[in-house]
Amino acid sequence: MLSKKKTGLVLEGGAMRGMYTAGVLDVFMEQGIYFDGVIGVSMGAITGCSYISGQMGRTVRYNKKYCRDKRYMSFYSLLTTGDLVGNQFCYHELPENLDPYDNEAFKKSQTEFYVTCTNVETGEAEYIRIKDMVEEMDYLRASASMPFVSRIVECGGKKWLDGGCSDSIPIRAFMEMGYEKNVVILTRPPEYRKKPESKRLVNLFYKKYPKFAAALEHRAEGYNQTVEEIRQLEQDGKIFVIRPETPLEIGRISHNVEKIEGAYERGRADGLACLPKLAQWLKLPE
């Protein structure tokens, strides 16, 4: 890249809406577009790690293949393991055997990779640099462990849950870390605003962790403020945003292969459509 500024890529989560992000990232890989740093939240972190290892098509491939497997993302898994997304299957069996993750390529990459996790005891977001996906897989799992349907993840001497509980789109954090020229991939359309969580549900689940409960109660407010900040940064030309213009026809949980493919193809289409403007904004060579 010709730009002298440190480039960053910020990836919002959204569970299965992340297939949209996977489509954009596959276009980036096809075009040889990479960044100095990537920060992902929840599903954004999961799509981001396959992007850094250069495994084009991997994210949509295994989601289409295993979306109906009860060990993957199901209420069967929730009832039998305490996690909607099965830990052993998704973070071990799948990346180690069924659709191997290229950890060596990840470690050789020049791109710095961060995942956003929420510290359950403080209620604060923490941004963790991962250098080895095998040794530090639990941080990726923590970032994607959705509240209410996941057990608390303990690693590094701390307790964690989904990074989206405290910082769903960590653009400000990445800018403060020195990434001056950022591309942001969102999974919601421009007009979307988050609604508050049920205080009764929050207190029922997280009474032992009042600071985390407070973070959940203020999650919508923080998210909506960030969306407004992103809108202003985009208008000022300080960031480049890629997002679906209308809602994706897929929910956070989906066992529908056609909907998974549809969200992915929308990401690909938007990724391809934005290439000329993105190249100009990043000042890439033609």
C-alpha positions in Angstrom: 0.0 0.0 0.0 1.2 3.5 -0.8 -0.6 5.2 2.1 1.9 6.2 4.8 -0.7 6.2 7.4 -1.2 3.0 9.5 -4.2 1.2 8.0 -6.8 -0.7 10.0 -9.8 -2.9 9.4 -12.7 -2.9 11.9 -15.2 -5.7 11.8 -18.6 -5.6 13.5 -20.1 -8.9 14.8 -23.7 -10.1 14.4 -23.4 -14.0 14.4 -24.7 -15.3 11.1 -24.9 -11.7 9.7 -21.1 -12.1 9.6 -21.5 -14.0 6.3 -21.9 -10.6 4.8 -18.5 -9.6 6.2 -17.0 -12.9 4.9 -18.1 -12.0 1.4 -16.4 -8.6 1.5 -13.2 -10.1 3.0 -13.1 -12.8 0.2 -13.2 -9.9 -2.3 -10.3 -8.2 -0.5 -8.3 -11.4 -0.6 -8.9 -11.8 -4.3 -7.7 -8.2 -4.9 -4.7 -8.6 -2.5 -6.1 -5.9 -0.2 -4.6 -6.2 3.3 -4.2 -3.9 6.3 -1.6 -3.1 9.0 -4.1 -4.2 11.6 -7.5 -5.9 12.0 -9.8 -5.7 15.0 -12.9 -7.9 15.2 -15.8 -8.3 17.6 -17.5 -11.7 18.0 -18.3 -13.0 14.5 -16.2 -10.2 13.1 -13.2 -11.7 14.9 -14.0 -15.1 13.5 -14.2 -13.9 10.0 -11.1 -11.8 10.5 -8.8 -14.6 11.5 -9.5 -16.6 8.2 -8.9 -13.3 6.3 -5.5 -12.9 7.9 -4.6 -16.6 7.2 -5.6 -16.0 3.6 -8.1 -18.9 3.5 -10.5 -17.6 0.9 -14.0 -19.0 1.1 -13.4 -20.9 4.4 -15.9 -19.0 6.6 -18.9 -19.4 4.3 -17.8 -23.0 3.4 -17.9 -24.4 6.9 -20.9 -22.4 8.0 -22.9 -23.8 5.0 -21.6 -27.3 5.7 -22.2 -27.5 9.5 -25.0 -25.0 10.1 -27.5 -27.8 10.7 -25.1 -29.9 12.8 -26.5 -29.9 16.4 -23.0 -29.7 17.7 -22.4 -26.3 16.0 -24.9 -23.6 16.8 -28.1 -25.1 18.3 -30.4 -25.2 21.3 -29.3 -28.8 21.7 -25.8 -27.5 22.3 -27.1 -24.9 24.7 -29.0 -27.5 26.7 -26.2 -30.1 26.8 -23.1 -27.9 27.2 -24.4 -24.5 28.4 -23.2 -22.8 25.1 -25.4 -22.1 22.1 -22.2 -22.4 20.0 -20.5 -25.7 20.9 -17.0 -25.1 22.3 -15.4 -28.5 21.5 -16.9 -28.7 18.0 -16.5 -25.1 16.9 -13.1 -24.2 18.4 -11.4 -27.5 18.3 -12.9 -30.3 16.1 -13.7 -27.9 13.2 -10.5 -25.8 13.0 -8.2 -28.7 13.9 -9.7 -31.5 11.8 -12.8 -30.8 9.7 -11.8 -27.6 8.0 -8.2 -26.9 9.3 -7.2 -23.4 10.1 -3.8 -22.3 8.7 -2.2 -21.1 11.9 1.3 -21.0 10.3 0.0 -18.6 7.7 -1.6 -16.5 10.4 1.7 -16.3 12.4 3.6 -15.3 9.3 1.2 -12.5 8.4 2.4 -8.9 8.8 -1.1 -7.9 9.9 -1.7 -7.4 13.6 -4.8 -9.0 14.8 -6.9 -7.9 17.8 -10.1 -9.3 19.3 -12.5 -7.4 21.5 -13.7 -9.1 24.7 -15.7 -7.8 27.6 -14.2 -8.3 31.0 -17.2 -9.6 33.0 -15.9 -8.4 36.4 -15.2 -4.8 35.2 -17.8 -4.5 32.4 -15.1 -2.9 30.3 -13.9 -3.7 26.7 -10.4 -5.1 26.3 -8.6 -5.3 23.0 -6.3 -8.4 22.9 -3.6 -8.9 20.4 -3.5 -12.5 19.2 -0.3 -13.9 17.8 -1.0 -17.6 17.8 -4.6 -18.8 17.1 -4.0 -22.3 18.5 -2.5 -21.2 21.8 -4.9 -18.2 22.2 -8.1 -19.7 20.8 -10.0 -19.0 24.0 -9.8 -15.3 23.4 -11.5 -15.7 20.1 -14.1 -17.9 21.8 -14.6 -15.3 24.5 -15.1 -12.5 22.0 -17.9 -14.5 20.3 -19.5 -15.9 23.5 -22.9 -14.2 23.3 -24.5 -13.2 26.6 -27.4 -15.3 28.0 -26.6 -18.2 25.8 -22.9 -18.8 26.6 -20.9 -19.7 29.6 -18.3 -17.2 30.9 -14.9 -17.9 29.4 -12.0 -17.9 31.7 -8.5 -17.4 30.3 -5.5 -15.2 31.1 -6.7 -14.9 34.7 -9.9 -13.1 33.8 -13.5 -13.8 33.0 -14.9 -12.8 29.6 -17.9 -12.6 27.3 -18.8 -11.2 23.9 -16.9 -8.0 23.0 -20.1 -6.6 21.6 -21.5 -6.2 25.1 -19.1 -3.3 25.7 -17.8 -2.1 22.3 -19.6 -3.5 19.3 -17.7 -1.4 16.7 -14.3 -0.5 18.2 -13.4 2.2 15.7 -12.4 4.8 18.4 -10.3 2.2 20.2 -8.4 1.3 17.0 -7.8 5.0 16.1 -6.4 5.5 19.6 -4.1 2.5 19.1 -2.5 4.4 16.1 -4.6 3.1 13.2 -5.3 6.3 11.4 -6.9 5.2 8.1 -9.6 2.7 8.8 -12.1 0.7 6.8 -15.2 -0.4 8.8 -17.4 -3.3 7.8 -20.8 -3.2 9.4 -23.6 -5.9 9.3 -26.5 -3.5 9.8 -28.0 -1.0 7.4 -27.5 2.8 8.0 -30.8 3.4 9.8 -30.5 0.6 12.3 -30.5 1.5 16.0 -30.2 -1.0 18.8 -33.0 -1.3 21.4 -32.2 -1.7 25.1 -31.8 -5.0 26.8 -34.4 -6.3 29.3 -33.2 -5.2 32.7 -35.1 -8.1 34.3 -33.3 -10.6 32.1 -29.9 -8.9 32.6 -30.2 -9.0 36.4 -31.5 -12.5 36.4 -28.4 -13.8 34.5 -25.7 -11.4 35.8 -26.6 -10.4 39.3 -23.2 -11.6 40.5 -21.5 -9.2 38.0 -23.1 -5.8 38.5 -20.6 -3.9 36.3 -21.2 -6.3 33.4 -24.9 -6.0 34.0 -24.6 -2.3 33.8 -22.6 -2.6 30.5 -25.5 -4.7 29.0 -28.1 -2.2 30.2 -26.2 0.6 28.5 -25.2 -1.4 25.4 -27.8 0.0 23.1 -27.0 3.6 24.1 -23.3 3.0 23.4 -23.9 1.2 20.1 -26.2 4.0 18.8 -23.7 6.6 19.8 -21.0 4.8 17.9 -23.1 4.5 14.8 -23.6 8.3 14.9 -19.9 8.8 15.3 -19.2 6.5 12.4 -21.7 8.4 10.3 -19.9 11.7 11.0 -16.4 10.2 10.5 -17.6 8.8 7.2 -19.0 12.1 6.1 -15.7 13.8 7.0 -13.8 11.3 4.9 -11.9 10.0 7.9 -13.1 6.4 7.6 -14.4 4.2 4.8 -17.6 2.2 5.6 -19.0 -0.9 3.9 -22.4 -1.9 5.0 -25.6 -3.5 3.6 -28.0 -0.7 2.5 -31.1 -2.8 3.5 -31.4 -5.4 6.3 -29.8 -8.7 5.6 -32.3 -11.5 5.2 -30.7 -13.6 7.9 -30.9 -13.6 11.7 -28.2 -14.0 14.3 -28.9 -17.8 14.2 -29.7 -19.5 11.0 -29.7 -23.1 9.8 -30.7 -22.1 6.3 -28.0 -22.7 3.7 -29.7 -20.4 1.2 -29.8 -17.5 3.6 -26.2 -18.0 4.5 -25.2 -18.0 0.9 -27.4 -15.0 0.2 -25.8 -12.9 3.0 -22.4 -13.9 1.7 -23.2 -13.0 -1.9 -24.5 -9.6 -0.8 -21.1 -9.0 0.9 -19.3 -10.0 -2.2 -21.4 -7.7 -4.4 -20.9 -4.7 -2.1 -17.2 -5.5 -1.8 -16.8 -5.6 -5.6 -18.9 -2.4 -6.1 -16.9 -0.4 -3.6 -13.4 -1.4 -5.0 -12.8 1.8 -7.2 -13.7 4.2 -4.4 -11.8 2.1 -1.8 -8.7 2.0 -4.0 -8.8 5.7 -4.4 -9.4 6.3 -0.6 -6.5 3.9 0.3 -4.4 5.3 -2.6 -3.7 1.8 -3.9 -1.7 1.3 -7.1 -3.8 0.4 -10.1 
